[in-house]
Amino acid sequence: AKQPTKPSQKLGGGSSSSSSSSSSASSAAAAASASSQRDSNSMGRNNRRNKKKKAAQQAAAAASSSSGAAASQANGADSRQARVEALKLKGNRAFGVDEFKKAIDFYSEAIELDEKNQSLWSNRSAAHAAKKDYALALKDAEKAIELAPEWAKGYLRKGTALESLLDYPAAMAAYREGLARAPEDPALGKAVDSLSKMMQELKLTEEQLVHADNPEADKFDTMCKWLKDGGAQFPMLYLQYYSEDYRGVHCLTKVPNDSIILYVPKDLIMTSEVARASDIGKAILRAKVDLRSKHSFLASYLLEQKHLGRKSRWWPYIEILPQKYRNMPIFFDEDELKWLKGSFSLDKIADRIESLQREYDNIFAKVPEFRRFTHEEFVWARLVVITRIFGLVIDGKKTDGLVPYADMLNHKRPRETKWTFDDNSQGFTITTLRTVQLGEEVFDSYGRKCNSRFFVNYGFSIDNNDDNEAVLRIALDKSDPQYNLKVRMLARRDAELREFQIPANYKEKKTKELFSYTRLVHAHGAELMFLTTADGKKIEEIEPISVENEIKVLKHLKQAAQTVMAGFDTTLEDDEKLLAENPRESSTLPNNLRNALVMRTGEKRVLQWFIDLADKCVPMLQMPWKDLKRIAAKAYQSTNATDAYITVVVVPLVKKAN
């Protein structure tokens, strides 16, 4: 058969036979086939070798990658741990220099990197405890124990926090758990011994003192049990009964400075929010009663709960409250009130009686649910509130409330304790500001107040109260040619006659306002023109004008003080003598009469200060500067109120005049 010519075949210059051509083609085909087979075998071997090589390379690469990742991971772990240790070290250093907030921040940052490190939680617990945040200290200590149940230090931290939170039995249990794991731990051993000794001392002292001469011991016990069952803690304190209207709080042991002595949880505080949310509170809100005092919410709620009797959850507290308040001036009889003749406290007593009556009538008229309460009951409830209420900030919100047990502390200045609502522990705490001895009374401070406020609002007066006040009345002279101009400048309805309740201290704002007004009263001519044109000058802030003006001011104030003094039946000297004969600890006077005596005596001392101020300073204002220099030098070294007026007012006026 004829084979077609291949395009690649080159045709040559001679002819050949067909057989020769056929044989040649067959040999070429056979050779080509053999060569192709050899190439195919060779390629197979090469492919297999290449695959093995590639696989080996991939395995090597994978091994290298795995090794690198492991190394990288190891390096990352080392870096993280180094960071944790660095932060822990910074926290320890901050703790060592009492920078507890910084220490807490460093420990917290470290915990974010290593939250299973029990020593970090333990250290932060110690920092919280040093910062007095004992609830947070307890939380961190419990976390440390959770992470390392066999680690003794966690139990030491927990016990310390619980002891500071006044939960002594739980603290002892924590210490003993720690000792079970580390019997030779010196810190835990010392903690157990110390707490055991104190708990034994508290038990013995309580048996000796708590029920001594206390006719209300059963009620006291009931209230204390109710508080403890509700989570309150006060293991170092006991209540002392003095009389029906007079109780106090004392220490069962020596208490160091800066120690928490009382904890009352939020649930046991009768707040204004609780009162408003009650049935009677909602009824008052629905009626849209325009209350004269927000205290009426708490008073109404207190009455609602009192009417429930033992069904009320507050009954153990209500039962311990004074029931009569015979020491309050609004209940004074005619003979007792005579001891206050001439005192401005009589006006305040009358105002309080009228205000309570109006408040009761107003609520009674608009709230049917309130009509089951008598006027006498309402007055009692309002007195409970005003004599015992605490202003609080709970979770950032201002409020107020009755805090059982805490409201048993009596007043004393300077303050010896401090109190607050602790958001971390969600409770009210009282902390000592000095060491209090075994059996000693623990006091609160009701703040700086005139005796008129202590007397009318709380039913007692303070001997030698530097914040006492008196009332002076100053009137414009209608015959003054500038009378109408001064009235316009004052722009008040009571411009003709002003009443000032002021202390014996020129530095106090109220006293400066008295002087300012009286300077205007006596300003004339150019002085008055200056006051009317002075840019931004306020009538309550008129500074000393001139020697002549200030002399008139002092004489006017002296006369006003003498007028008030003349309204008393007794002199200051009479009252001072009677007080000296009746010291508070051994007075033969009934308590109400002695409080009235202290009230009027303090008032007279303020009046006498204004009289003496004029007698001393008017001659000074008339001196040449060279003669006043020596007196002024001594006044600058003094801190009393009269010398303060001399340096601030008299000296600049005399220097200016000379």
C-alpha positions as CSV (number, residue, x, y, z in Angstrom):
1,A,0.0,0.0,0.0
2,K,1.2,3.3,-0.8
3,Q,2.1,5.5,2.2
4,P,1.3,9.1,1.9
5,T,4.2,11.4,1.9
6,K,4.8,13.1,5.3
7,P,5.1,16.8,5.0
8,S,8.3,16.7,7.0
9,Q,10.0,14.2,4.7
10,K,12.5,15.6,2.3
11,L,12.5,14.3,-1.0
12,G,16.0,13.3,-2.5
13,G,17.8,13.1,-6.0
14,G,17.5,9.2,-7.0
15,S,14.7,6.7,-7.1
16,S,14.2,3.4,-5.0
17,S,12.0,0.4,-5.2
18,S,8.7,0.1,-3.2
19,S,10.0,-2.7,-1.1
20,S,13.0,-0.8,0.0
21,S,10.9,2.1,0.9
22,S,8.4,-0.1,2.9
23,S,11.3,-1.8,4.8
24,S,12.9,1.5,5.6
25,A,9.6,3.0,6.9
26,S,8.9,-0.1,9.0
27,S,12.3,0.1,10.7
28,A,11.9,3.8,11.4
29,A,8.5,3.1,13.0
30,A,9.9,0.3,15.1
31,A,12.8,2.5,16.2
32,A,10.5,5.4,16.9
33,S,8.3,3.1,19.0
34,A,11.2,1.7,21.0
35,S,12.6,5.2,21.6
36,S,9.1,6.4,22.7
37,Q,8.8,3.5,25.2
38,R,12.2,4.3,26.7
39,D,11.3,8.0,27.0
40,S,8.1,7.1,28.6
41,N,9.7,4.8,31.2
42,S,12.4,7.4,31.9
43,M,9.7,10.2,32.4
44,G,7.8,7.9,34.8
45,R,10.9,7.3,36.9
46,N,11.7,11.1,36.9
47,N,8.1,12.0,37.9
48,R,8.2,9.6,40.8
49,R,11.6,11.0,41.9
50,N,10.3,14.5,41.6
51,K,7.1,13.7,43.6
52,K,9.2,12.1,46.4
53,K,11.5,15.1,46.4
54,K,8.6,17.6,46.5
55,A,7.0,15.6,49.3
56,A,10.2,15.6,51.2
57,Q,10.5,19.3,50.7
58,Q,6.9,19.9,51.9
59,A,7.5,17.8,54.9
60,A,10.7,19.7,55.7
61,A,8.9,23.0,55.2
62,A,6.0,21.8,57.5
63,A,8.4,20.7,60.1
64,S,10.2,24.0,59.9
65,S,6.9,25.9,60.2
66,S,5.8,23.8,63.1
67,S,9.1,24.3,64.9
68,G,8.9,28.1,64.2
69,A,5.3,28.3,65.5
70,A,6.2,26.4,68.6
71,A,9.2,28.6,69.2
72,S,7.1,31.7,68.5
73,Q,4.4,30.5,70.9
74,A,7.0,29.8,73.6
75,N,8.5,33.2,73.1
76,G,5.0,34.8,73.3
77,A,4.3,33.0,76.6
78,D,7.6,34.1,78.0
79,S,6.9,37.6,77.0
80,R,3.4,37.6,78.5
81,Q,4.7,36.1,81.8
82,A,7.4,38.7,81.9
83,R,4.8,41.4,81.4
84,V,2.7,39.9,84.3
85,E,5.8,39.8,86.6
86,A,6.7,43.4,85.7
87,L,3.2,44.6,86.5
88,K,3.1,42.7,89.7
89,L,6.4,44.2,90.7
90,K,5.1,47.7,90.0
91,G,2.0,46.9,92.1
92,N,4.1,45.8,95.0
93,R,6.2,48.9,94.8
94,A,3.2,51.2,94.7
95,F,1.7,49.2,97.7
96,G,5.0,49.7,99.6
97,V,4.7,53.5,99.4
98,D,0.9,53.5,100.3
99,E,-0.2,54.3,96.7
100,F,-3.0,51.7,96.9
101,K,-5.0,52.9,94.0
102,K,-2.0,52.6,91.7
103,A,-1.2,49.2,93.1
104,I,-4.8,48.1,92.4
105,D,-4.5,49.3,88.8
106,F,-1.2,47.4,88.2
107,Y,-2.6,44.2,89.7
108,S,-5.8,44.5,87.7
109,E,-3.8,44.9,84.4
110,A,-1.7,41.8,85.4
111,I,-4.9,39.8,86.1
112,E,-6.2,40.6,82.6
113,L,-3.1,38.9,81.2
114,D,-3.1,36.0,83.7
115,E,-6.4,35.6,85.4
116,K,-5.5,32.2,86.9
117,N,-2.7,33.6,89.0
118,Q,-3.9,33.4,92.6
119,S,-1.1,35.6,94.0
120,L,-2.3,38.6,91.8
121,W,-5.8,38.3,93.3
122,S,-4.3,38.0,96.8
123,N,-2.2,41.1,96.3
124,R,-5.1,43.1,95.0
125,S,-7.2,41.9,97.9
126,A,-4.5,43.3,100.3
127,A,-4.5,46.6,98.4
128,H,-8.3,46.9,98.6
129,A,-8.1,46.2,102.3
130,A,-5.5,48.9,102.8
131,K,-7.8,51.3,100.9
132,K,-10.6,50.3,103.3
133,D,-12.6,48.7,100.5
134,Y,-13.2,45.5,102.5
135,A,-16.0,44.1,100.4
136,L,-13.8,44.2,97.3
137,A,-10.9,42.7,99.4
138,L,-13.2,39.8,100.4
139,K,-14.2,39.2,96.8
140,D,-10.6,39.0,95.6
141,A,-9.6,36.8,98.5
142,E,-12.4,34.3,97.6
143,K,-11.2,34.3,94.0
144,A,-7.7,33.4,95.2
145,I,-9.1,30.5,97.2
146,E,-11.1,29.3,94.3
147,L,-8.0,29.2,92.1
148,A,-5.8,27.6,94.8
149,P,-7.8,25.9,97.5
150,E,-4.7,24.6,99.3
151,W,-2.9,28.0,99.3
152,A,-3.0,29.3,102.9
153,K,-2.5,33.0,102.1
154,G,-5.9,33.2,100.4
155,Y,-7.6,32.3,103.7
156,L,-5.5,34.9,105.5
157,R,-6.7,37.5,103.1
158,K,-10.3,36.3,103.4
159,G,-10.2,36.4,107.2
160,T,-8.6,39.9,107.3
161,A,-11.4,41.2,105.1
162,L,-14.2,39.6,107.1
163,E,-12.6,40.8,110.4
164,S,-12.6,44.4,109.0
165,L,-16.2,43.9,107.9
166,L,-16.9,43.0,111.6
167,D,-18.0,39.4,110.8
168,Y,-15.8,37.8,113.5
169,P,-17.2,34.3,113.4
170,A,-16.7,34.0,109.6
171,A,-13.2,35.6,109.9
172,M,-12.3,33.0,112.5
173,A,-13.6,30.2,110.3
174,A,-11.4,31.5,107.4
175,Y,-8.3,31.7,109.5
176,R,-8.8,28.1,110.8
177,E,-9.3,26.8,107.2
178,G,-6.0,28.3,106.4
179,L,-4.3,26.8,109.4
180,A,-5.7,23.4,108.4
181,R,-3.6,23.7,105.2
182,A,-0.6,25.3,106.8
183,P,-0.5,24.6,110.5
184,E,2.9,26.4,111.0
185,D,1.9,29.6,109.2
186,P,2.8,32.4,111.7
187,A,0.5,35.0,110.3
188,L,-2.5,32.8,110.5
189,G,-1.6,31.6,114.0
190,K,-1.3,35.2,115.2
191,A,-4.6,36.1,113.6
192,V,-6.4,33.3,115.3
193,D,-4.9,34.1,118.7
194,S,-5.7,37.8,118.4
195,L,-9.2,37.4,117.3
196,S,-9.9,34.7,119.9
197,K,-8.7,37.0,122.6
198,M,-10.9,39.9,121.4
199,M,-14.0,37.7,121.0
200,Q,-13.6,36.4,124.5
201,E,-13.1,39.9,125.9
202,L,-16.2,41.1,124.0
203,K,-18.3,38.3,125.4
204,L,-17.2,38.9,129.0
205,T,-17.7,42.7,128.7
206,E,-21.1,42.3,127.1
207,E,-22.2,40.0,130.0
208,Q,-21.1,42.6,132.5
209,L,-22.3,45.8,130.9
210,V,-25.0,45.5,128.3
211,H,-28.0,44.8,130.5
212,A,-26.9,46.8,133.5
213,D,-29.8,48.9,134.8
214,N,-31.6,48.7,131.4
215,P,-35.4,48.3,131.8
216,E,-35.6,48.0,128.0
217,A,-33.1,45.2,127.7
218,D,-35.5,42.8,126.0
219,K,-36.3,45.4,123.3
220,F,-32.6,46.2,122.8
221,D,-31.9,42.5,122.4
222,T,-34.8,42.1,119.9
223,M,-33.6,45.0,117.8
224,C,-29.9,43.8,117.8
225,K,-30.9,40.3,116.8
226,W,-33.1,41.7,114.0
227,L,-30.2,43.8,112.8
228,K,-27.7,40.9,112.9
229,D,-30.1,38.5,111.2
230,G,-30.4,41.1,108.4
231,G,-26.6,41.3,108.0
232,A,-25.7,44.2,110.2
233,Q,-22.4,44.0,112.1
234,F,-21.4,45.8,115.4
235,P,-19.5,43.3,117.5
236,M,-17.5,46.0,119.5
237,L,-20.6,48.1,120.5
238,Y,-23.4,47.9,123.0
239,L,-26.4,50.2,123.7
240,Q,-26.6,52.0,127.0
241,Y,-29.9,53.1,128.6
242,Y,-29.8,56.4,130.5
243,S,-33.4,57.4,130.6
244,E,-36.6,57.0,128.6
245,D,-35.5,59.8,126.1
246,Y,-31.8,59.4,126.4
247,R,-29.7,56.4,125.2
248,G,-26.1,56.0,123.9
249,V,-23.6,53.7,122.3
250,H,-20.5,52.4,124.1
251,C,-17.5,50.2,123.3
252,L,-17.1,46.6,124.5
253,T,-13.4,46.8,124.0
254,K,-10.6,49.2,123.2
255,V,-11.1,50.2,119.5
256,P,-8.1,51.7,117.6
257,N,-8.3,54.8,115.4
258,D,-9.6,54.3,111.9
259,S,-11.6,51.2,112.7
260,I,-15.0,50.4,111.2
261,I,-17.3,49.8,114.2
262,L,-20.7,49.6,112.6
263,Y,-22.1,48.2,109.3
264,V,-25.8,48.4,108.4
265,P,-26.8,47.0,105.0
266,K,-29.0,49.0,102.6
267,D,-32.0,46.7,103.1
268,L,-32.2,47.8,106.8
269,I,-32.1,51.5,106.1
270,M,-35.5,53.2,105.9
271,T,-34.9,55.6,103.1
272,S,-37.1,58.3,101.6
273,E,-37.3,56.1,98.4
274,V,-38.8,53.2,100.5
275,A,-41.3,55.7,102.0
276,R,-42.4,57.1,98.6
277,A,-42.8,53.6,97.2
278,S,-45.1,52.5,100.1
279,D,-48.9,52.5,100.0
280,I,-49.1,55.8,102.1
281,G,-46.3,57.3,100.0
282,K,-48.1,56.6,96.8
283,A,-51.3,58.0,98.2
284,I,-49.6,61.3,99.1
285,L,-48.0,61.4,95.6
286,R,-51.3,60.7,93.9
287,A,-53.0,63.5,95.8
288,K,-50.2,65.9,94.7
289,V,-49.9,67.3,98.3
290,D,-47.7,70.3,98.5
291,L,-45.6,69.2,101.5
292,R,-43.9,71.7,103.7
293,S,-41.2,69.2,104.4
294,K,-40.0,66.1,102.6
295,H,-39.6,64.5,106.0
296,S,-43.4,64.0,106.0
297,F,-43.0,61.0,103.6
298,L,-40.8,59.1,106.1
299,A,-43.0,60.2,109.0
300,S,-46.2,58.9,107.3
301,Y,-44.5,55.6,106.3
302,L,-43.2,55.2,109.9
303,L,-46.8,55.6,111.1
304,E,-48.1,53.1,108.6
305,Q,-45.5,50.6,109.8
306,K,-46.2,51.3,113.4
307,H,-49.9,50.7,112.9
308,L,-49.0,47.2,111.5
309,G,-47.5,46.3,114.9
310,R,-45.5,43.1,114.9
311,K,-46.5,42.4,111.3
312,S,-44.2,45.1,110.2
313,R,-40.6,44.1,109.2
314,W,-39.5,47.3,111.0
315,W,-41.2,46.5,114.3
316,P,-38.0,45.7,116.3
317,Y,-36.7,49.1,115.3
318,I,-39.9,51.0,115.9
319,E,-40.3,49.4,119.3
320,I,-37.0,50.8,120.5
321,L,-37.8,54.4,119.5
322,P,-38.6,57.0,122.2
323,Q,-42.3,57.2,122.5
324,K,-42.8,60.6,124.2
325,Y,-40.0,63.1,123.5
326,R,-40.6,65.0,126.6
327,N,-37.3,66.7,126.2
328,M,-38.4,68.5,123.0
329,P,-39.2,72.2,123.6
330,I,-42.5,72.0,121.7
331,F,-43.7,69.9,124.6
332,F,-42.4,72.3,127.4
333,D,-45.0,73.4,129.9
334,E,-45.6,77.0,130.9
335,D,-43.1,76.9,133.7
336,E,-40.4,75.5,131.5
337,L,-41.0,78.1,128.8
338,K,-40.6,80.9,131.3
339,W,-36.9,80.0,131.4
340,L,-36.7,81.1,127.8
341,K,-38.3,84.5,128.2
342,G,-36.4,87.0,125.9
343,S,-34.9,84.2,123.8
344,F,-35.5,84.1,120.1
345,S,-35.9,80.3,120.5
346,L,-39.4,80.9,121.7
347,D,-40.3,82.1,118.2
348,K,-38.7,79.1,116.7
349,I,-40.7,76.8,119.0
350,A,-43.9,78.5,118.1
351,D,-43.1,78.3,114.4
352,R,-42.4,74.6,114.7
353,I,-45.7,73.9,116.4
354,E,-47.6,75.9,113.8
355,S,-45.7,74.2,110.9
356,L,-46.5,70.7,112.1
357,Q,-50.1,71.5,112.6
358,R,-50.4,72.9,109.0
359,E,-48.6,70.0,107.5
360,Y,-50.9,67.5,109.3
361,D,-54.0,69.4,108.3
362,N,-52.9,69.6,104.7
363,I,-52.2,65.9,104.3
364,F,-55.3,65.0,106.3
365,A,-57.5,67.0,104.0
366,K,-56.2,65.5,100.7
367,V,-55.2,61.9,101.6
368,P,-58.0,59.7,102.9
369,E,-55.5,56.9,103.8
370,F,-53.7,59.3,106.1
371,R,-56.8,60.1,108.2
372,R,-56.3,57.1,110.5
373,F,-53.3,58.9,112.0
374,T,-53.8,61.4,114.8
375,H,-52.1,64.8,115.0
376,E,-50.2,63.6,118.1
377,E,-48.9,60.5,116.2
378,F,-47.8,62.6,113.2
379,V,-45.9,65.0,115.5
380,W,-44.2,62.0,117.1
381,A,-43.2,60.6,113.7
382,R,-41.9,63.9,112.5
383,L,-39.8,64.2,115.7
384,V,-38.4,60.7,115.1
385,V,-37.3,61.7,111.6
386,I,-35.8,65.1,112.4
387,T,-33.8,63.8,115.4
388,R,-32.5,60.7,113.7
389,I,-32.2,61.2,109.9
390,F,-29.0,60.9,108.0
391,G,-28.3,62.5,104.6
392,L,-26.9,59.8,102.3
393,V,-25.5,59.3,98.8
394,I,-26.4,55.8,97.6
395,D,-25.1,54.7,94.3
396,G,-24.4,58.3,93.3
397,K,-27.9,59.5,94.2
398,K,-28.6,61.9,97.1
399,T,-31.2,60.7,99.6
400,D,-31.8,60.4,103.3
401,G,-33.0,57.8,105.7
402,L,-33.2,56.3,109.2
403,V,-30.3,54.0,110.0
404,P,-31.1,51.7,113.0
405,Y,-28.4,51.6,115.7
406,A,-26.4,54.4,114.0
407,D,-29.1,56.8,115.1
408,M,-28.4,56.0,118.8
409,L,-25.0,57.8,118.8
410,N,-25.2,61.2,120.6
411,H,-23.6,64.4,119.4
412,K,-20.1,65.7,120.3
413,R,-17.7,68.1,118.7
414,P,-15.0,67.9,117.4
415,R,-16.1,64.8,115.7
416,E,-14.7,61.5,116.8
417,T,-16.3,59.3,114.1
418,K,-17.2,59.5,110.5
419,W,-19.9,57.8,108.6
420,T,-20.8,57.1,105.0
421,F,-22.7,54.8,102.7
422,D,-20.3,52.4,101.0
423,D,-21.3,51.5,97.5
424,N,-19.0,48.5,97.4
425,S,-20.4,46.8,100.4
426,Q,-23.9,48.4,99.9
427,G,-24.2,49.5,103.5
428,F,-23.8,52.3,106.0
429,T,-20.6,52.3,108.0
430,I,-19.2,54.3,110.9
431,T,-15.4,54.6,111.4
432,T,-13.5,55.8,114.4
433,L,-11.3,58.9,114.2
434,R,-9.5,58.3,117.4
435,T,-8.9,55.4,119.8
436,V,-11.9,54.7,121.9
437,Q,-11.4,52.9,125.3
438,L,-13.4,50.0,126.7
439,G,-16.7,51.2,128.1
440,E,-16.3,54.7,126.6
441,E,-19.2,56.3,124.8
442,V,-19.0,56.6,121.0
443,F,-20.2,59.9,119.6
444,D,-21.3,61.2,116.2
445,S,-21.2,64.9,115.2
446,Y,-24.3,66.5,114.0
447,G,-22.2,69.3,112.6
448,R,-21.7,73.0,113.5
449,K,-25.0,74.4,114.6
450,C,-26.3,77.2,116.8
451,N,-27.8,76.0,120.1
452,S,-31.2,77.2,118.9
453,R,-31.1,74.4,116.3
454,F,-29.8,71.7,118.7
455,F,-32.4,72.8,121.2
456,V,-35.5,73.1,119.0
457,N,-34.7,70.2,116.7
458,Y,-33.0,67.7,119.0
459,G,-33.9,68.6,122.5
460,F,-30.5,69.4,123.9
461,S,-28.1,72.4,124.2
462,I,-24.3,72.4,124.1
463,D,-22.2,74.1,126.8
464,N,-19.7,76.6,125.4
465,N,-20.9,76.3,121.8
466,D,-18.7,78.6,119.7
467,D,-21.5,78.6,117.0
468,N,-24.1,80.2,119.1
469,E,-26.1,83.0,117.6
470,A,-28.4,85.8,118.7
471,V,-31.0,87.9,116.8
472,L,-30.5,91.6,116.2
473,R,-33.0,93.9,114.5
474,I,-31.8,96.9,112.6
475,A,-34.1,99.6,111.2
476,L,-33.7,102.4,108.7
477,D,-34.2,105.9,110.1
478,K,-37.4,107.3,108.4
479,S,-36.1,110.8,109.2
480,D,-33.0,110.2,107.1
481,P,-33.0,112.6,104.1
482,Q,-31.8,109.6,101.9
483,Y,-34.4,107.2,103.3
484,N,-36.3,106.7,100.0
485,L,-33.1,106.2,98.1
486,K,-31.9,103.6,100.6
487,V,-35.2,101.7,100.4
488,R,-34.9,101.6,96.6
489,M,-31.3,100.3,96.9
490,L,-32.4,97.6,99.2
491,A,-35.3,96.6,97.0
492,R,-37.0,94.5,99.7
493,R,-40.3,94.6,101.4
494,D,-38.6,94.3,104.8
495,A,-36.1,97.1,104.0
496,E,-37.2,99.3,106.9
497,L,-36.6,96.7,109.5
498,R,-34.2,93.8,109.0
499,E,-33.6,90.8,111.4
500,F,-30.3,89.1,111.5
501,Q,-29.4,85.9,113.3
502,I,-25.7,86.1,113.7
503,P,-22.8,84.6,115.6
504,A,-20.1,86.5,117.5
505,N,-17.6,86.4,114.7
506,Y,-17.0,89.0,112.0
507,K,-15.5,86.4,109.6
508,E,-18.9,84.6,109.3
509,K,-21.0,85.6,106.2
510,K,-24.1,86.3,108.3
511,T,-22.2,88.7,110.5
512,K,-20.7,90.5,107.6
513,E,-24.1,91.0,106.1
514,L,-25.3,92.6,109.4
515,F,-22.3,95.0,109.3
516,S,-22.9,95.7,105.6
517,Y,-26.6,96.6,106.1
518,T,-25.8,98.8,109.1
519,R,-23.1,100.6,107.1
520,L,-25.7,101.5,104.5
521,V,-28.1,102.7,107.2
522,H,-25.5,105.2,108.3
523,A,-24.0,106.1,104.9
524,H,-24.5,109.8,103.9
525,G,-23.5,112.2,101.2
526,A,-20.5,111.1,99.2
527,E,-20.4,107.7,101.0
528,L,-23.9,106.9,99.7
529,M,-23.2,108.3,96.2
530,F,-20.2,105.9,96.0
531,L,-22.4,103.0,97.0
532,T,-25.0,103.8,94.3
533,T,-22.4,104.2,91.5
534,A,-20.0,101.4,92.5
535,D,-20.0,98.8,89.7
536,G,-21.3,95.4,90.8
537,K,-21.5,96.4,94.5
538,K,-23.9,94.2,96.4
539,I,-25.7,95.6,99.5
540,E,-24.8,92.4,101.4
541,E,-21.1,93.0,100.7
542,I,-20.4,96.6,101.7
543,E,-16.9,96.9,103.1
544,P,-15.9,99.4,105.8
545,I,-16.5,102.9,104.5
546,S,-14.9,105.3,106.9
547,V,-13.9,105.8,110.5
548,E,-17.0,107.9,111.1
549,N,-19.4,105.4,109.5
550,E,-17.9,102.4,111.4
551,I,-18.2,104.2,114.7
552,K,-21.9,104.7,114.1
553,V,-22.3,101.1,113.0
554,L,-20.6,99.8,116.2
555,K,-22.7,102.1,118.4
556,H,-25.9,101.0,116.6
557,L,-25.2,97.3,117.1
558,K,-24.3,97.9,120.7
559,Q,-27.7,99.5,121.3
560,A,-29.5,96.8,119.4
561,A,-27.8,94.1,121.6
562,Q,-28.6,96.0,124.8
563,T,-32.3,96.2,123.7
564,V,-32.5,92.4,123.3
565,M,-30.5,91.8,126.5
566,A,-33.1,93.8,128.4
567,G,-35.8,91.4,127.4
568,F,-34.5,88.6,129.6
569,D,-35.5,88.3,133.3
570,T,-31.9,87.4,134.3
571,T,-28.5,88.9,133.5
572,L,-25.6,87.1,131.9
573,E,-23.8,87.1,135.2
574,D,-26.8,85.4,136.9
575,D,-26.9,82.7,134.3
576,E,-23.1,82.1,134.3
577,K,-23.3,81.6,138.1
578,L,-26.2,79.2,137.9
579,L,-24.4,77.2,135.2
580,A,-21.3,77.0,137.3
581,E,-23.4,75.6,140.2
582,N,-25.0,73.0,138.0
583,P,-22.4,71.3,135.8
584,R,-23.9,68.8,133.3
585,E,-22.5,65.8,135.1
586,S,-24.0,66.7,138.5
587,S,-26.7,69.3,137.9
588,T,-29.6,69.5,140.3
589,L,-31.7,71.2,137.7
590,P,-34.1,69.1,135.6
591,N,-32.7,68.4,132.2
592,N,-35.2,70.6,130.3
593,L,-34.5,73.6,132.6
594,R,-30.7,73.2,132.2
595,N,-31.0,73.0,128.4
596,A,-33.1,76.2,128.5
597,L,-30.5,77.8,130.7
598,V,-27.7,76.8,128.4
599,M,-29.7,78.1,125.4
600,R,-30.3,81.6,126.8
601,T,-26.8,81.9,128.2
602,G,-25.2,81.2,124.9
603,E,-27.5,83.8,123.3
604,K,-26.5,86.4,125.9
605,R,-22.8,85.7,125.3
606,V,-23.2,86.6,121.6
607,L,-25.1,89.8,122.5
608,Q,-22.4,90.7,125.0
609,W,-19.7,90.3,122.4
610,F,-21.3,93.0,120.3
611,I,-21.5,95.3,123.3
612,D,-17.9,94.7,124.2
613,L,-16.8,95.0,120.6
614,A,-18.2,98.6,120.5
615,D,-16.7,99.5,123.8
616,K,-13.2,98.3,122.8
617,C,-13.1,99.3,119.1
618,V,-14.8,102.8,119.1
619,P,-11.9,104.3,121.1
620,M,-9.4,102.5,118.8
621,L,-11.0,104.0,115.7
622,Q,-10.5,107.5,117.2
623,M,-6.8,106.9,117.9
624,P,-3.9,108.2,115.8
625,W,-2.2,105.4,113.8
626,K,1.0,105.7,115.8
627,D,-0.9,104.9,119.0
628,L,-2.8,102.0,117.5
629,K,0.3,100.3,116.1
630,R,1.2,98.6,119.4
631,I,-2.3,97.3,119.9
632,A,-2.5,96.1,116.3
633,A,0.7,94.2,116.6
634,K,-0.8,92.1,119.4
635,A,-4.1,91.6,117.6
636,Y,-2.2,90.1,114.6
637,Q,-0.8,87.4,116.9
638,S,-4.3,86.5,118.3
639,T,-7.0,84.3,116.9
640,N,-10.0,85.5,118.9
641,A,-13.0,87.1,117.1
642,T,-12.5,90.6,118.5
643,D,-8.9,90.8,117.4
644,A,-9.9,89.5,113.9
645,Y,-12.2,92.5,113.6
646,I,-9.5,94.9,114.7
647,T,-7.0,93.6,112.1
648,V,-9.5,93.4,109.3
649,V,-11.6,96.5,109.9
650,V,-10.1,98.9,112.5
651,V,-6.5,98.9,111.4
652,P,-7.1,99.6,107.6
653,L,-9.6,102.4,108.5
654,V,-7.3,104.2,110.9
655,K,-4.3,103.9,108.5
656,K,-6.4,105.3,105.7
657,A,-7.7,108.2,107.8
658,N,-4.1,109.1,108.9
